[in-house]
């Protein structure tokens, strides 16, 4: 079953805005550090994840937009991508060139062609005269690979582009003579990659896999959305909290890169930090706490006051008809003690607790 395609998905547009805001905050963090030391790093050090979200969204949007019958042509696809990105980037590069003296003609030419300025310092590789344009190099490379995949049928297009990206990254890393790596910052692999005199290290960077994540999400959106919509809300909420935990940058970890012992700041083991953070949030959130069991008012039973009290009363005759049995003594004070129960009022005519209707009829009949 497929989901009808629409020209705009509002949640995707919102996520674009959030990603852009994260990147802006990441670059703004140094100004906050001038106000309070380490404040910018504590709040926005992980704001760079906005770039990764952009790459995922790009793969999602490209796959989704090319499913329509009118978007199957390779030339139309390339022209639309070109005019969507390149003219504005060139305009901003021209502004930077005019206001910045000393930029060489060679650096300007390479920047205009979106060629990295250096084979070192992955994944930025020397940036661009317009520094933020380093991401556009990856975007344009992925567009070129996806254009090759447009010759396949729409349902097989995702598999084709996945094979192209995996083959490109895997073969180039294998050609480097070093072990395969998923680390986008590992200079040792990328700076040594040359085919003839042409440096091709950027094509071996695993950042391209983030585009494939977007392609997979788009395929699920089109073909499996009714199934995904049946996932319970608590499960989806837990997943969102888990993903949000990747963004949380502990204060201690921001101040020092030394391994920490606290569960909330597993800076030396980032793969475990989200689990620890979600566990900590769950312990501090009232809705995740287990209900405290309470003693029944008229028998030694225990039940959950929020959920089980009505059922307990229906299934136990002593609770539903007569409360003449004495209230159990409260638990001793201390850790894990049950909440103190209010003593039941006593009947004014006998030492029994305050009567219900049955007690009144049996023990205190009305005078003739």
Order of alpha helices (4+ residues) and beta strands (2+ residues): alpha-alpha-alpha-alpha-alpha-alpha-alpha-alpha-beta-beta-alpha-alpha-alpha-alpha-alpha-beta-beta-alpha-alpha-alpha
